[in-house]
Amino acid sequence: MNREELKDEKRNKLLDASYYLFLKKGIRNTSIQDIVDEAGLGKGTFYFYFKDKYQVKNILINQKANNLLLNAFHKLELQKNLLTLADKAIFTINELIDELKNNPDLLKFVSKDLSYNIYRNAIDELYQNNEKTILDLFSNGLKENGDKIKHPEILLNMILELVCSTCYNSILYSQPLPIDDFKPFLYDNIRVLIENPNN
C-alpha cells in the first residue's frame, strides 16, 4: 500500500468510526477520544485530517446525501419508460424515500441538513464527476415540457424541502400517515408543482 492509500485508509477509518459512534451515542456524547479509540488510531492522526467532530459530521452528511442522490440518478438512467419531468422527479424522490425508509438511522443523522446537502453538495459532486446535476435535469425537463420558469432552482428547492420535511415524520413516526400511505398525497402535490409551475 502506498502512502496516499494509507492516508486514505486512516481517514476512512476515522469517518467510519465517527459515523458508527454518532449513530450509537449521538454527536454531542461522542468525544474525539471515542472516535480514535474506535478507529484504533491516535488523536494526532485525527487532527491531521479534521478540525473537530463537527467537521467530521458535515463531511459524513455530505457523503451520505451525495450517495443517496447518485444511487437514485443511476436507477433513473435505467428507466426508459418515464417520459415526463414529473414522472422522472417522482421516480427519483421515491428512490430517495425508500432508501431512507430502509435506513432510519441515516434519516435521523442527515435529516436537518438533507435538502440543503442533496441540493448543493450533491450538485458539486456531480459536477466533479462530469455528470448531469439534479438542477440540470430539472431545468432541461422544464424546457422540454415548454415551461418557462425564471428560477427553476427555487421550484426545485421547494420540492426538496417539501419532501424532506414531510417524510421525516412520516417515516419515523407514521405522522400524518405511514410513509407508504403518505406517498400518493406527496406525489400528487409534486406533480401539480411541476406541471403547473406558474400557478
Secondary structure, DSSP 8 states (H G I E B T S, - for coil): --HHHHHHHHHHHHHHHHHHHHHHH-STT--HHHHHHHHT--HHHHHHH-SSHHHHHHHHHHHHHHHHHHHHHHHHHT--S--SHHHHHHHHHHHHHHHHHH-HHHHHHHGGGHHHIIIIIHHHHHHHTT---HHHHHHHHHHHTT---S-HHHHHHHHHHHHHHHHHHHHHH--SS-HHHHHHHHHHHHHHHHHSTT-
